[in-house]
Amino acid sequence: MSSQPRSFDPDPVSPRGVGTAALGKNVTIKGQIFAREDLMIDGEVEGTVECQEHRLTIGPNARVQAGLKAREIVIHGSIQGNVDATDKIDIKKEAKLVGDIKTSRIVIEDGAYFKGSIDISKAGAKASSQSAAAPQGVPVSNTAAAVANAAK
């Protein structure tokens, strides 16, 4: 990842027609962020970020040292911390993620850096006899092929 700022044009309107809040590349936040709308971070954040029912986008200039929770997380920048998405995590080719992942769907593009573990759970699965029959934790190496095979 280069030290020069990269241009990034996030989708200004989410699929549901609700706008996206944004933290620009010159913004630094230390503490907790709770968003009730889609959020795009392109600056520095240290602490925790929660967008429980919304999409969280980490821009290419972002440097995040935080625990993240959202419905969907798209990563273009750098994250150090655990990531929890109820629906999907998308790690783009220029992204760097060091931390554990918990999600029901994941995409890791070729060229992305990931170090940690992945816990893939079925969307809407009940914690009854199904969870006892099939292991939910799936540790994988840093290759997209291993992630694809683990998700099957």
N, C-alpha and C positions, 0 to 999 in steps of 0.2 A: 504494500500500500504506500503510495507516494505521500509526501507531506504537503503537496499543493492541493488547495481546495478543488473539489470536483463539482461540476454543475449537476444539478438534480432537479427534475421537474416532477414532483409527486402529483398524482391524480388529485386535483383540487376538490373534487366532489366524489364522495363514496358512492357505491352502487345504490344505497338507499336514499340518495339525494340529500344527505346531511353533510355539511362542510367538515373540513378537517382542521383541527387546531395545529399550530406549528411552533416549534422552538427552533429558531435560526441558528446558523453555524457560529455566531458570535455570542450565544447565550450559554451561561454556565449555571447549573442548578445543583445544590446540595440539599438533599432532604427527600420528601415523599411527594409523588405526583399521583393524583387520582383524577382520571378523566372520564367524563360521561359522554364523550364523543370520540371519533377517530382522532389519533394524535400522530404527528410526524416530528421526530427529533432529529436535528442535524447539528446540534451543539454538544456540550459536555454535561453529563448527568451523573451524579453520585448519590446512591440511596436506593429507593424503590419506585417503580412505575407500575400503576394498575389502570387498565382500561378493560375491565372485565367483559363487557358485552360488545367491545369495539375493536377496530384494527389499530395496531401500533406499527408504525414504520420507522425504522432506524436508518437515517440518511447516510450517504457516503462519507460525510465529514464528521459524523458523530463518533464520540468516544464516551462509552457508557460503562460505568462500574456500578451495576445495580441489578437487583432481582426484578424481572419483568413478568407481568401477568396480563394477558389479553385474550380475546377470542381468536384473533389472527395476528401473527407477528411476521413482518417482512424486514429482513436485515440486509443492509447495504454497507454498513460501517462496522465499527469495532465494539464488541461487548465482552465484558468480563463479569460474569454472574450467571445465576440460574434463570432459565427461561421456561415459562409455563403458558401454553396456549391451549384453550379448550377445543379449538378447531384445527388450526394449521400453522406451521412454521415454515417460512420460505427463506433459505439462506442463499443469497446471491453470490456470484462468482468473486466479487471483490470484497466480500465480508470476512470478518474474523470473529469467531465466537469461542470463548474459553469458559465452559460451564456446563452444567447438566441441563438436559432438555426433557420436558414432559409434554406430550401432545398426542393427538390421535392421527394426524397426518403431517408428513414432513417432506420437504424438497431441499436437497443440498446440491447446488450447481457445481459443475466441474470447475476447480480452481478456488473454491471457497476453503477457508481454514476453519476446522472445528476440532476442539479437543474437549472431551467430556463423555458423558454417558447419555443414552437416549432411552426414555421410558415411553413406549408407544401403547396407548390404551384405546380400545374401540370407542368410537363416538356413541354416546348414549348407552353404553354397556352397563349393566347393573352389577353391583359388587356381590352377586350371589354365587351360585355354584359354577357359573362360567369362569369367574376369576380364579377359582380354586383349580379348575381343570386346565387352564392355559396360563403359562407364565406371562406377566405383563412387562417386566423389565427386559430390555433387549440391548445389552452392551454391544457396540459396534466400533469398528476402526474408522479412520478418517477417510473413507472412500464412499462415494455416492452409490456404487454398486452394492456394497455391503448394507447400506441403509435400505436400498430398494429390496434386496433379498430378505432383510429382517422384517420389513413391513408386510410381506406376503403371508 
